[in-house]
């Protein structure tokens, strides 16, 4: 499992600390074997007050897609912020499901198959992480649904069409 986000952004710093201090102890109470990767600049063991050996820090990665290939899922437990969360989109684009808070899900057109990945509160997020981590079929369905959602709503042609609608035609 991975958390993606630089510690320099206040929303990521708060989410990372909440994940380590509140969510992961609940996850480990249910499944102590789940390892956690924190990917993003600015994270150090010193910055994480409750550092655990099951947490691996990768401050910089050359290829995020390659890093996501090594995990089953990501988590985006944002508590504040606005707009579409790039980390969730990156995860979906890599075919990696993402458990997310309602804040992290804002602005994303999630189909019914991805709604169970949206959870509010530390207990609900921990439950969603363990449920998804331990269910290979649910992982595959969520990965496919994430890829399909991006293809439907964020493809190159979708962006071009949206820009055509938003911008006035050029007058010659």
Secondary structure, DSSP 8 states (H G I E B T S, - for coil): -EEE--TTSHHHHHHHHHIIIIIHHHHHHH-TT--EEEESTT--TTT-TT--TTEEEES--S-HHHHHHT-SEEEE--SS--S--HHHHHHHHTT-EEEE-HHHHTT----HHHHTTB--SHHHHHHHHHHHHT-HHHHHHHHHHHHHHHHHHSSHHHHHHHHHHHS-----
